[in-house]
């Protein structure tokens, strides 16, 4: 039980760091003409990172969600 809690805490920390990093990259000036960060970008960044919390339980579902959100970020011309 304690091991599961540690794993969950680690997964939450990883997802939070990835989400924060994604927001920083999306908000930063890439020097390329791309779309500015807006609520849609934040939502897509959340969908591309926060499901990592569940990767141990549902890896294929997490992959599908994060890959789709990442592709949408690219399709909507975010940096």
C-alpha positions as CSV (number, residue, x, y, z in Angstrom):
1,X,0.0,0.0,0.0
2,X,2.8,2.5,0.9
3,X,4.5,1.5,-2.3
4,X,1.4,2.3,-4.4
5,X,1.1,5.7,-2.7
6,X,4.8,6.5,-3.4
7,X,4.2,5.5,-7.1
8,X,1.1,7.6,-7.3
9,X,2.9,10.6,-5.7
10,X,5.8,10.2,-8.2
11,X,3.4,10.0,-11.1
12,X,1.6,13.1,-10.0
13,X,4.9,14.9,-9.6
14,X,6.0,13.8,-13.1
15,X,2.7,14.9,-14.7
16,X,2.9,18.3,-12.9
17,X,6.4,18.9,-14.0
18,X,5.6,17.9,-17.6
19,X,2.5,20.2,-17.6
20,X,4.5,23.1,-16.2
21,X,7.2,22.6,-18.7
22,X,4.7,22.4,-21.5
23,X,3.1,25.7,-20.5
24,X,6.5,27.3,-20.3
25,X,7.4,26.1,-23.8
26,X,4.0,27.2,-25.2
27,X,4.2,30.6,-23.5
28,X,7.8,31.3,-24.5
29,X,8.9,33.2,-27.6
30,X,10.1,30.6,-30.0
31,X,11.1,33.1,-32.6
32,X,8.8,31.4,-35.1
33,X,5.4,32.7,-36.2
34,X,3.2,30.4,-34.1
35,X,0.0,30.8,-32.1
36,X,0.1,32.4,-28.7
37,X,-0.9,30.5,-25.6
38,X,-4.6,30.7,-25.0
39,X,-7.2,28.6,-23.0
40,X,-7.3,26.0,-25.8
41,X,-3.5,25.6,-25.6
42,X,-3.7,25.2,-21.8
43,X,-6.4,22.6,-22.2
44,X,-4.4,20.7,-24.9
45,X,-1.2,20.9,-22.8
46,X,-3.2,19.5,-19.8
47,X,-4.5,16.7,-22.0
48,X,-1.0,16.0,-23.3
49,X,0.5,15.8,-19.8
50,X,-1.8,15.2,-16.9
51,X,-3.0,11.7,-18.0
52,X,0.5,10.6,-17.2
53,X,-0.8,10.2,-13.6
54,X,-2.5,7.0,-14.8
55,X,0.1,5.5,-17.1
56,X,0.8,2.6,-14.8
57,X,-2.8,1.5,-14.8
58,X,-3.9,2.3,-18.4
59,X,-0.8,2.8,-20.5
60,X,-2.5,2.5,-23.9
61,X,-5.3,4.9,-23.0
62,X,-2.8,7.4,-21.6
63,X,-0.7,7.1,-24.8
64,X,-3.8,7.6,-27.0
65,X,-4.9,10.7,-25.1
66,X,-1.5,12.3,-24.8
67,X,-0.6,11.6,-28.5
68,X,-3.9,13.0,-29.7
69,X,-3.5,16.1,-27.6
70,X,0.1,16.6,-28.8
71,X,-1.0,16.2,-32.4
72,X,-3.7,18.8,-31.9
73,X,-1.2,21.2,-30.4
74,X,0.8,20.9,-33.5
75,X,-2.2,21.0,-35.8
76,X,-3.4,24.2,-34.2
77,X,0.1,25.8,-34.7
78,X,1.3,26.0,-31.2
79,X,5.0,26.1,-30.7
